[in-house]
């Protein structure tokens, strides 16, 4: 019998039971790929992360990230939650690099208790046009084309996602993915179907350096229905990439509110620096520890 200790944390949480839940296994070396996938399916959270000894020079730890269906090269809230656990295990450093399949992710903890990651994109932000028309994308989300702020576009600063800018927070709230149209929903390069719907809550001229954003992240499940993620760090990073590709001014700071309609409010802090580095941050709250026995 093998024992593996895990922790449950809430990421992007401003309250104890807000945020996006994450399970982090403290010492996962010895687990097979199949076992990690089965554990992620057992916990059935959006992601489960596994801490292992680093392989790259300069990394404090290596993490592997699994959804209930697949392994991911990078994801935002697992990176922040894993960094919290690594710091607890290794003695309190507030700056270090985490290794993942997408590369080394710089992690920082500030005096306000906010963890921040630097998105792993290198060079120009990767984008590509959406295969469907704006009207089709709006229809898949239960919206009208007039609700769109600009054309939907694929953005990749570490994990490719479809970004759908809309004109108002009310339009974000109205979005309802249509399961009848799942067959035409465009997949990402790794085969996932999702959309990050967002709106700016105030005109840029009122506060050009700190923007308020309302966002939702919806995705197709394997059973044919749709799910929703309460707080999505990789999509928040892609919002920074979208901002760069729109040739908007930098530096810029944004506060992104997500998960409110789910009863899991998340607050994400996005910064695009003058040199176009994309930083995503949030608070991490640990709520439980436990142990799994594997035969």
Secondary structure, 3 states (H helix, E strand, C coil): CEEEEEEEEEECCCCCCCCEEEEEECCCCCCCHHHHHHHHHHHCCCCEEEEECCCCCCEEEEEEEECCCCEECCCHHHHHHHHHHHHHHHCCCCEEEEEECCEEEEEEECCCCEEEEECCCCCCCEEEECCCCHHHHHHHCCCCHHHECCCCEEEECCCCEEEEEECCHHHHHHCCCCHHHHHHCCCCCCCCCEEEEEEECCCHHHCCCEEEEEEEEEEECCCCCEEEECCCHHHHHHHHHHHHHCCCCCCEEEEEEECHHHCCCEEEEEEECCCCCEEEEEEEEEEEEEEEEEC
